[in-house]
Amino acid sequence: MKAPPFAYIKAKTLAEVFQLLETHGDGARLLAGGQSLLAALNLRLSSPEILIDITGIPGLAGIVVANGKVSIGALTTHAEVERSTQIAHTLPLLAQAAPHIAHVAIRNAGTFGGSIALADPAAEWPACCLALDAEFVIAGKDGSRKVRARDFFQALYTTAIGPAEVLTAIEIPVPAGGSRSAFVELTRRRGDYAIVGVAAVANNAQGTLSGVQLAFLGVDQTPVLAKKAMAEVEGKRLSPAVIAAAAQALATDLDPSGDTYSTPATKLHLARVITGRALNALNA
Ligand SMILES: Cc1cc2nc3c(=O)[nH]c(=O)nc-3n(C[C@H](O)[C@H](O)[C@H](O)COP(=O)(O)OP(=O)(O)OC[C@H]3O[C@@H](n4cnc5c(N)ncnc54)[C@H](O)[C@@H]3O)c2cc1C
């Protein structure tokens, strides 16, 4: 199918974007990498009157490490994150997760900010940002504000970004030395969206795990922090009993709905399987 007709403008400044968003309201859509939006238009799932291309606005792309945090511009592509040596050194979880996002061609065009703004519950970056306690910088005509990942993802494809606002950057604290991370997901075919996945982070002090974060994707309407399972592991040395207790606790943390291929029980089972793999990887 072809997209319905729409107007197109390539904005030069954020101020211009805010003005256009105010003028067109729900009839406007921001265009970043286009890897989700253009597919939605072609499938006629969305029919905006105007696309506002933000890719020409200076200052919205790039990775900066300073003052204990990593700032990733919203227009930074998945591939740039994947290939960044700064990311590999400071936030290895992102380097581990990146190859799971679609295919190379999509990673070359799709943006980190686009994935966060879209908030697909089966996407990799939202769960990683939850596990890493990221903050999102959201700009509007009256200035910028920051929202923590745990407050940002509100419902299916719904975030804290207001109708006349733009996500400009993602800020992630650099984990302390001794921090380990693991990203595990299951898909039907390589490059597909996850059936279920987990982004895991913890400090490992001679085998004792602390600061444990387990953020799941593909199990609910938003990414989910598995707080009961995290508590089962916190401050403990990993053992089969600890892994079993964490897996058991997932029945409280997660309430997966089924999809075309997996029942809720299957999804919970798979979440338990990948939790064991992720915890063992944190301990390796
Ligand atoms: C075949 C295929 C497979 C895919 N598989 C995966 C996968 O496995 N995992 C995964 O995570 N993704 C996957 N994707 C999606 C891909 O990662 C997209 O790049 C991403 O979801 C959106 O980024 P984008 O830059 O392309 O955004 P766009 O498509 O341009 O925009 C997406 C939405 O976000 C809004 N938006 C974009 N940028 C901003 C901003 N800065 N501020 C506010 N709103 C903004 C747009 O208005 C639009 O509503 C897949 C896509 C395809 C086509």
Ligand as a Chemical Component Dictionary entry (heavy atoms), coordinates in Angstrom:
data_LIG
# 
_chem_comp.id                   LIG 
_chem_comp.type                 NON-POLYMER 
_chem_comp.pdbx_formal_charge   0 
_chem_comp.three_letter_code    LIG 
# 
loop_
_chem_comp_atom.comp_id 
_chem_comp_atom.atom_id 
_chem_comp_atom.alt_atom_id 
_chem_comp_atom.type_symbol 
_chem_comp_atom.charge 
_chem_comp_atom.model_Cartn_x 
_chem_comp_atom.model_Cartn_y 
_chem_comp_atom.model_Cartn_z 
_chem_comp_atom.pdbx_ordinal 
LIG C1  C1  C 0 11.153 -4.489 9.714  1  
LIG C2  C2  C 0 11.404 -3.717 10.984 2  
LIG C3  C3  C 0 11.841 -4.389 12.099 3  
LIG C4  C4  C 0 12.078 -3.690 13.287 4  
LIG N1  N1  N 0 12.523 -4.380 14.383 5  
LIG C5  C5  C 0 12.790 -3.714 15.519 6  
LIG C6  C6  C 0 13.294 -4.381 16.666 7  
LIG O1  O1  O 0 13.549 -5.593 16.669 8  
LIG N2  N2  N 0 13.507 -3.668 17.792 9  
LIG C7  C7  C 0 13.274 -2.300 17.838 10 
LIG O2  O2  O 0 13.488 -1.689 18.883 11 
LIG N3  N3  N 0 12.818 -1.633 16.764 12 
LIG C8  C8  C 0 12.578 -2.298 15.612 13 
LIG N4  N4  N 0 12.107 -1.606 14.532 14 
LIG C9  C9  C 0 11.821 -0.165 14.665 15 
LIG C10 C10 C 0 13.081 0.695  14.495 16 
LIG O3  O3  O 0 13.976 0.451  15.564 17 
LIG C11 C11 C 0 12.781 2.200  14.469 18 
LIG O4  O4  O 0 13.971 2.810  14.089 19 
LIG C12 C12 C 0 12.338 2.845  15.760 20 
LIG O5  O5  O 0 11.263 2.222  16.348 21 
LIG C13 C13 C 0 11.870 4.282  15.531 22 
LIG O6  O6  O 0 12.945 5.103  15.249 23 
LIG P1  P1  P 0 12.888 6.082  14.012 24 
LIG O7  O7  O 0 14.020 7.019  14.190 25 
LIG O8  O8  O 0 12.861 5.290  12.758 26 
LIG O9  O9  O 0 11.527 6.878  14.272 27 
LIG P2  P2  P 0 10.348 7.314  13.283 28 
LIG O10 O10 O 0 9.806  6.134  12.571 29 
LIG O11 O11 O 0 10.774 8.477  12.463 30 
LIG O12 O12 O 0 9.307  7.818  14.380 31 
LIG C14 C14 C 0 8.643  6.917  15.230 32 
LIG C15 C15 C 0 7.689  7.688  16.139 33 
LIG O13 O13 O 0 8.418  8.439  17.107 34 
LIG C16 C16 C 0 8.156  9.849  16.968 35 
LIG N5  N5  N 0 9.448  10.509 17.184 36 
LIG C17 C17 C 0 10.605 10.220 16.540 37 
LIG N6  N6  N 0 11.611 10.948 17.049 38 
LIG C18 C18 C 0 11.066 11.731 18.021 39 
LIG C19 C19 C 0 11.599 12.695 18.920 40 
LIG N7  N7  N 0 12.908 13.003 18.943 41 
LIG N8  N8  N 0 10.760 13.285 19.810 42 
LIG C20 C20 C 0 9.449  12.960 19.832 43 
LIG N9  N9  N 0 8.882  12.057 19.009 44 
LIG C21 C21 C 0 9.683  11.448 18.108 45 
LIG C22 C22 C 0 7.593  10.013 15.568 46 
LIG O14 O14 O 0 6.745  11.131 15.459 47 
LIG C23 C23 C 0 6.835  8.703  15.387 48 
LIG O15 O15 O 0 5.578  8.781  16.023 49 
LIG C24 C24 C 0 11.879 -2.280 13.333 50 
LIG C25 C25 C 0 11.458 -1.592 12.189 51 
LIG C26 C26 C 0 11.216 -2.292 11.021 52 
LIG C27 C27 C 0 10.774 -1.529 9.798  53 
# 
loop_
_chem_comp_bond.comp_id 
_chem_comp_bond.atom_id_1 
_chem_comp_bond.atom_id_2 
_chem_comp_bond.value_order 
_chem_comp_bond.pdbx_ordinal 
LIG C1  C2  SING 1  
LIG C2  C3  SING 2  
LIG C2  C26 DOUB 3  
LIG C3  C4  DOUB 4  
LIG C4  N1  SING 5  
LIG C4  C24 SING 6  
LIG N1  C5  DOUB 7  
LIG C5  C6  SING 8  
LIG C5  C8  SING 9  
LIG C6  O1  DOUB 10 
LIG C6  N2  SING 11 
LIG N2  C7  SING 12 
LIG C7  O2  DOUB 13 
LIG C7  N3  SING 14 
LIG N3  C8  DOUB 15 
LIG C8  N4  SING 16 
LIG N4  C9  SING 17 
LIG N4  C24 SING 18 
LIG C9  C10 SING 19 
LIG C10 O3  SING 20 
LIG C10 C11 SING 21 
LIG C11 O4  SING 22 
LIG C11 C12 SING 23 
LIG C12 O5  SING 24 
LIG C12 C13 SING 25 
LIG C13 O6  SING 26 
LIG O6  P1  SING 27 
LIG P1  O7  DOUB 28 
LIG P1  O8  SING 29 
LIG P1  O9  SING 30 
LIG O9  P2  SING 31 
LIG P2  O10 DOUB 32 
LIG P2  O11 SING 33 
LIG P2  O12 SING 34 
LIG O12 C14 SING 35 
LIG C14 C15 SING 36 
LIG C15 O13 SING 37 
LIG C15 C23 SING 38 
LIG O13 C16 SING 39 
LIG C16 N5  SING 40 
LIG C16 C22 SING 41 
LIG N5  C17 SING 42 
LIG N5  C21 SING 43 
LIG C17 N6  DOUB 44 
LIG N6  C18 SING 45 
LIG C18 C19 SING 46 
LIG C18 C21 DOUB 47 
LIG C19 N7  SING 48 
LIG C19 N8  DOUB 49 
LIG N8  C20 SING 50 
LIG C20 N9  DOUB 51 
LIG N9  C21 SING 52 
LIG C22 O14 SING 53 
LIG C22 C23 SING 54 
LIG C23 O15 SING 55 
LIG C24 C25 DOUB 56 
LIG C25 C26 SING 57 
LIG C26 C27 SING 58 
# 
